[in-house]
Amino acid sequence: MLIGTDLWARHGRGPWILAGHHLTLAPGEVRGLFGPSGCGKSTLAAVLAGLHVPARGTVEVDGAALASIAGPRPVQLVLQHPERAMNPRWKIGRVLDEARPDGAERSLAEGDLVQSAWFDRYPHELSGGELQRVNLARALVTEPSYLLADEISASLDAITQALLWSHLRDHVARRRMGVLAVSHDRALLAAVADEVVEFPLARPALRG
Ligand SMILES: Nc1ncnc2c1ncn2[C@@H]1O[C@H](COP(=O)(O)OP(=O)(O)OP(=O)(O)O)[C@@H](O)[C@H]1O
């Protein structure tokens, strides 16, 4: 179980974006996180992935504090704009090789998402949908226990969006990975998630 408890976070000296927020994600579950633009969904995802240290509160992964876990990250975050997450000077084959744990073979999930013809191309030589599939594969090859998908299909057309989510749901079924689908699109979440939770997810906030 991924458990974020009493999370407080802000950017610099700005207002509190998270103020006592709680969120849980179980293995094998696709949970939707809905909220309007700017409410703090991405901030929460970054805290749960260990990329933004909360001012207060804890993130626990299967019983251990996230900060204490060494080795490959058990919680992977995938973002909306794959081109920003990839080195533009690396071909796709290298992007995936660098992510894959040492000695690991290409996985089934990777093969489903990525075509070998793309390996010799640079990120700018793929379409947005293809690049997001690579980005997702790159997170999945590390075999995370939990995947936080932050608006991963927001810039894709409906068919490509459906395909991406069908790949992800297959992976969830095979590996019992927990997925948090973060979006401001209620209809998308209704289609892909087992359950949808809404911001603010907080106890009555105690500010200050
Ligand atoms: N690096 C940053 N520095 C300062 N403020 C930030 C930073 N990142 C986000 N914010 C602010 O924190 C608030 C929450 O942002 P966040 O990106 O978490 O919201 P969101 O719900 O994911 O929004 P969206 O759906 O538009 O992506 C916003 O008011 C945003 O302007």
The ligand as an SDF file (V2000), in Angstrom:
LIG
                    3D

 31 33  0  0  0  0  0  0  0  0999 V2000
    7.6200   25.2080   -8.9380 N   0  0  0  0  0  0  0  0  0  0  0  0
    6.6200   25.9720   -8.4900 C   0  0  0  0  0  0  0  0  0  0  0  0
    6.8580   27.1570   -7.8990 N   0  0  0  0  0  0  0  0  0  0  0  0
    5.8730   27.9270   -7.4200 C   0  0  0  0  0  0  0  0  0  0  0  0
    4.5750   27.5920   -7.4670 N   0  0  0  0  0  0  0  0  0  0  0  0
    4.2650   26.4230   -8.0410 C   0  0  0  0  0  0  0  0  0  0  0  0
    5.2610   25.5510   -8.5750 C   0  0  0  0  0  0  0  0  0  0  0  0
    4.6560   24.4570   -9.0820 N   0  0  0  0  0  0  0  0  0  0  0  0
    3.3300   24.6420   -8.8710 C   0  0  0  0  0  0  0  0  0  0  0  0
    3.0930   25.8120   -8.2480 N   0  0  0  0  0  0  0  0  0  0  0  0
    1.7770   26.3350   -7.8350 C   0  0  0  0  0  0  0  0  0  0  0  0
    1.2010   25.3870   -6.9390 O   0  0  0  0  0  0  0  0  0  0  0  0
   -0.1990   25.2790   -7.1970 C   0  0  0  0  0  0  0  0  0  0  0  0
   -0.5430   23.8150   -7.4510 C   0  0  0  0  0  0  0  0  0  0  0  0
    0.0940   23.4090   -8.6600 O   0  0  0  0  0  0  0  0  0  0  0  0
   -0.0210   21.9270   -9.2180 P   0  0  0  0  0  0  0  0  0  0  0  0
    0.8010   21.8770  -10.4470 O   0  0  0  0  0  0  0  0  0  0  0  0
    0.2830   20.9990   -8.1220 O   0  0  0  0  0  0  0  0  0  0  0  0
   -1.5790   21.8590   -9.5670 O   0  0  0  0  0  0  0  0  0  0  0  0
   -2.4030   20.8400  -10.4860 P   0  0  0  0  0  0  0  0  0  0  0  0
   -3.6620   20.5430   -9.7650 O   0  0  0  0  0  0  0  0  0  0  0  0
   -1.5440   19.7010  -10.8650 O   0  0  0  0  0  0  0  0  0  0  0  0
   -2.6900   21.7210  -11.7660 O   0  0  0  0  0  0  0  0  0  0  0  0
   -2.8970   21.2890  -13.3260 P   0  0  0  0  0  0  0  0  0  0  0  0
   -4.0970   20.4040  -13.3890 O   0  0  0  0  0  0  0  0  0  0  0  0
   -3.1050   22.6090  -14.0130 O   0  0  0  0  0  0  0  0  0  0  0  0
   -1.6220   20.6140  -13.7600 O   0  0  0  0  0  0  0  0  0  0  0  0
   -0.5230   26.2070   -8.3520 C   0  0  0  0  0  0  0  0  0  0  0  0
   -1.0590   27.4010   -7.8120 O   0  0  0  0  0  0  0  0  0  0  0  0
    0.8200   26.4420   -9.0050 C   0  0  0  0  0  0  0  0  0  0  0  0
    0.8640   27.7340   -9.5740 O   0  0  0  0  0  0  0  0  0  0  0  0
  1  2  1  0
  2  3  1  0
  2  7  2  0
  3  4  2  0
  4  5  1  0
  5  6  2  0
  6  7  1  0
  6 10  1  0
  7  8  1  0
  8  9  2  0
  9 10  1  0
 10 11  1  0
 11 12  1  0
 11 30  1  0
 12 13  1  0
 13 14  1  0
 13 28  1  0
 14 15  1  0
 15 16  1  0
 16 17  2  0
 16 18  1  0
 16 19  1  0
 19 20  1  0
 20 21  2  0
 20 22  1  0
 20 23  1  0
 23 24  1  0
 24 25  2  0
 24 26  1  0
 24 27  1  0
 28 29  1  0
 28 30  1  0
 30 31  1  0
M  END
$$$$
